[in-house]
Amino acid sequence: MIPSGTELARPFLPTKDFELSKQFYEALGFTKLLDSDVAIFAAGPSSFILQRYYEEGCNTMMQLMVDDLDAWWAHVQGLDLPGRFGVAAPRPPAMQPWGLRIVYLVDPAGVLWHIAQRRPGKVQD
């Protein structure tokens, strides 16, 4: 049994260009908690660590569960991520076969983000 208290699991995400990736996440509105040899970003109670490491073909994916996917989509559309960061155009909200509406976007290092609409009454969908 593991001890319980204030444990927090945070993924490390790769970056091809550390500075560009930091700007990308700041543009999305994540809160930067640390900017040093790594950068830590938060959205609500969850967070992740950007690292100065990249390996071709990494296939990292992240999921961000949100209460209002349409508001997130409007926010993402207004950022011109392809023009500003050279990334693929985000895919608009669509219902997936497993029952979640999702927006897909890719960061400058190729990390695929699934921004998903939380279903009513399902905090940990």
Sequence and secondary structure as in RCSB ss.txt:
>XXXX:A:sequence
MIPSGTELARPFLPTKDFELSKQFYEALGFTKLLDSDVAIFAAGPSSFILQRYYEEGCNTMMQLMVDDLDAWWAH
VQGLDLPGRFGVAAPRPPAMQPWGLRIVYLVDPAGVLWHIAQRRPGKVQD
>XXXX:A:secstr
    SS     EE  SSHHHHHHHHHHHT EEEEESSSEEEEETTEEEEE S   TT   EEEEEES HHHHHHH
HHTT HHHHH     EEEEE TTS EEEEEE TT  EEEEEE  TT TT 
